[in-house]
């Protein structure tokens, strides 16, 4: 099952946001913003393509 994570940069000066598809939340620990800061997790949901396949 894929999870879709909505992320924002932990640096308040950086406007970057991202969405990443991961199998586990631990995978998010390896990701970093282009500015070098870590990501903050805003939300997690099932990947939209998997939700469509379940319907």
N, C-alpha and C positions, 0 to 999 in steps of 0.2 A: 504494500500500500504506500502510495506517495503522499507526502504532506506538502502543502503549499504554505510557506512561511513568508509573511510580510514583515519587512525589516526597515529600520531607519538607522542612520549613522549616530553613534554615541557622542560625536562632537557637535555641540549646539551651533557652531559656526558653519557646519557642512550641511547643505540641503539635500544630500543624497538619500534616496529611498530605493528599495529593491524587493523583488519577489524571487524566492528560490524554491525549487522543488527538491525535497530531500526524503530519504527513507526513514531517517531517525533524527531526532532533535540534536543529538550529539554532533551530527555533521555540521551544524551551524557554527560550532565552536571553531572550526577550521577556516571559516570565511572572514574576510576583512573588507572594509570599504576601500575604494581607490585612494582615499586620503591617508590610509594606514590605520585608521581607528577601527574599533570593533563595531559590530552591528548590535542593535537592540531589537529584540523580538516584539512586534506589535500585535500579531495575530497568527494563528495557525488554523488551517482548514484542510479538508480532503482536496487533493488535486482536482480541478474542475473536469478534466478529461475522464478521471476515474468515476466521478459522480455521475457524469453523463452515461458512462458504460453500465453503471449499476441501475439506472432507471429503466 
